[in-house]
Amino acid sequence: MSSTTTGQREAVLEFLRQHDAERTPHLFGDLLSHLLGVEELVHRWGGSDRLGLVALAHATYGTHGFEPHLLELADRPVLATIIGPEAEAEVYFYASCDRDLFYPQLEGPETRLGDLRFRDRFTGGDLAPSAQDVTRFVDLTYANEAELAAASPGGPAEWTWEADFCRRTRRWSSPGFFEGASALLQMED
């Protein structure tokens, strides 16, 4: 990790603490613990330092499955100052996803990149995502959901929907993320 990234990581952790992430309830504990777990999986599975920063901040604006938020959308420049504009744009992309529309497209065996339509749940606007956007989104989704599976009282065995999602979206992911999620979820090929 570069000294710049280390400084950004420390700054985002301070931001999360100042915005009560450790007191914000999350599915199996608190939000900060979840974010740290997602970051750890991103790094373990070969993700970049920038994707690690995105993992730490991915719920800043809430997500389709997690409505509490730490910042209002009008305050996006605050996060961009801390983690950089590119990483902030990735956080926004992840948070803004209308999963009900996007997940089925990702799972479609015949879906090609040019066929994908991403709907921003905040604005209602649609866009055609780039290959890099899709891979980063899927990789972060694997890490996010796998962290929840690992933290759940019943363990990963109860998260069969995620294993199915991973199998159906494998072509969009980075190999290390698919392999990591497969191992954590105890998936059989």
C-alpha positions in Angstrom: 0.0 0.0 0.0 1.5 3.4 -1.0 1.9 6.1 1.6 -0.8 8.1 -0.3 -3.3 5.2 0.0 -2.3 4.6 3.6 -3.1 8.3 4.3 -6.4 8.1 2.5 -7.3 4.9 4.4 -6.6 6.6 7.7 -8.6 9.6 6.6 -11.6 7.5 5.5 -11.5 5.6 8.8 -11.6 8.9 10.6 -14.4 10.1 8.4 -16.4 6.9 9.2 -15.8 7.3 12.9 -16.9 11.0 12.8 -20.0 9.9 11.0 -20.9 7.2 13.6 -20.3 4.2 11.4 -19.3 2.2 14.5 -22.7 3.1 16.1 -24.7 2.5 12.9 -26.5 -0.8 13.1 -25.8 -3.2 10.3 -27.2 -6.7 9.6 -24.9 -8.7 12.0 -23.3 -5.9 14.0 -22.2 -2.4 13.2 -21.5 -0.7 9.9 -17.8 0.0 10.6 -17.1 -3.7 11.3 -18.8 -4.7 8.1 -16.9 -2.1 6.1 -13.6 -3.3 7.5 -14.5 -6.9 6.7 -15.4 -6.0 3.1 -12.1 -4.1 2.7 -10.2 -7.1 4.1 -11.8 -9.5 1.6 -11.1 -7.1 -1.3 -7.4 -7.1 -0.4 -7.3 -10.9 0.3 -8.8 -11.6 -3.1 -6.4 -9.3 -5.0 -8.3 -6.1 -5.3 -6.5 -2.8 -5.8 -5.8 -0.3 -3.0 -8.4 2.0 -4.6 -11.0 -0.8 -4.5 -10.1 -1.2 -0.8 -10.9 2.5 -0.2 -14.1 2.0 -2.2 -15.0 -1.0 0.0 -14.5 1.1 3.2 -16.7 3.8 1.8 -19.2 1.8 -0.2 -22.2 2.5 2.1 -21.6 6.2 2.5 -24.7 7.1 0.5 -26.6 4.0 1.5 -27.2 1.2 -1.0 -30.2 -0.4 -2.5 -30.2 -2.9 0.3 -29.1 -0.6 3.1 -30.8 2.8 3.4 -29.0 4.5 6.3 -26.4 6.8 4.9 -23.5 8.8 6.3 -23.5 11.7 3.8 -26.1 13.4 1.7 -25.6 13.2 -2.0 -25.1 17.0 -2.1 -22.0 16.4 0.0 -20.2 14.0 -2.5 -17.2 16.4 -2.7 -16.5 15.7 1.0 -15.8 12.0 0.3 -14.1 12.9 -3.0 -11.6 15.0 -1.1 -10.8 12.1 1.2 -10.5 9.1 -1.2 -10.1 10.9 -4.5 -12.6 11.6 -7.3 -12.2 8.3 -9.1 -12.8 6.2 -6.0 -15.7 8.4 -4.9 -17.3 7.9 -8.4 -17.0 4.1 -7.8 -18.7 4.5 -4.4 -21.5 6.5 -6.0 -21.8 3.9 -8.8 -22.1 1.1 -6.3 -24.5 2.9 -4.0 -26.7 4.2 -6.8 -27.4 0.8 -8.4 -31.0 -0.3 -8.8 -30.2 -3.9 -8.0 -33.7 -5.1 -9.0 -32.9 -4.1 -12.5 -29.2 -4.7 -12.8 -28.7 -8.1 -11.0 -31.0 -10.0 -13.4 -29.1 -8.6 -16.4 -25.8 -9.7 -14.9 -27.2 -13.2 -14.3 -28.5 -13.6 -17.9 -26.4 -16.1 -19.7 -26.9 -14.4 -23.1 -26.4 -10.8 -21.8 -23.5 -9.0 -23.5 -21.8 -5.9 -22.2 -23.5 -3.7 -24.7 -26.9 -5.0 -23.6 -26.4 -4.0 -19.9 -28.4 -1.0 -18.6 -27.5 0.5 -15.3 -30.2 2.5 -13.6 -29.2 5.1 -11.0 -31.7 4.7 -8.2 -31.1 8.3 -7.0 -31.7 10.0 -10.3 -33.7 7.4 -12.3 -31.2 7.8 -15.2 -29.9 4.9 -17.2 -26.4 4.4 -18.5 -24.4 1.8 -20.4 -21.7 0.7 -17.9 -18.1 0.1 -19.0 -16.5 -3.3 -18.6 -14.4 -2.0 -15.8 -17.5 -0.6 -14.0 -19.2 -3.9 -14.2 -16.2 -5.9 -13.0 -15.5 -3.6 -10.0 -19.2 -3.6 -9.1 -19.4 -7.4 -9.2 -16.1 -7.8 -7.3 -17.3 -5.4 -4.6 -20.7 -7.2 -4.5 -19.0 -10.5 -4.0 -16.9 -9.1 -1.1 -19.8 -7.3 0.4 -22.2 -10.2 0.4 -19.5 -12.7 1.4 -18.6 -10.6 4.4 -22.3 -10.8 5.5 -22.4 -14.5 4.9 -19.3 -15.0 7.0 -20.7 -12.8 9.8 -24.2 -14.4 9.8 -25.1 -16.6 12.7 -25.8 -19.6 10.4 -22.6 -19.0 8.4 -22.0 -19.1 4.7 -24.0 -22.3 4.1 -27.2 -20.3 4.5 -26.3 -17.9 1.7 -27.1 -20.2 -1.2 -28.6 -17.3 -3.1 -25.1 -15.6 -3.2 -23.5 -18.8 -4.3 -26.0 -19.0 -7.2 -25.4 -15.3 -8.0 -21.7 -15.9 -8.1 -22.0 -18.9 -10.4 -24.3 -16.9 -12.8 -22.1 -13.8 -12.8 -18.7 -15.3 -12.8 -17.9 -14.0 -16.3 -18.1 -10.4 -15.1 -15.8 -10.9 -12.0 -12.1 -10.9 -11.5 -10.8 -14.5 -11.1 -9.5 -13.9 -7.6 -12.8 -12.6 -6.4 -14.8 -15.5 -7.9 -12.2 -18.0 -6.3 -12.3 -16.2 -3.0 -16.1 -16.1 -2.9 -16.3 -19.7 -3.9 -14.0 -20.8 -1.1 -15.8 -18.7 1.5 -19.2 -19.8 0.4 -18.0 -23.4 0.1 -19.2 -23.6 -3.5 -18.7 -26.7 -5.6 -18.2 -26.4 -9.3 
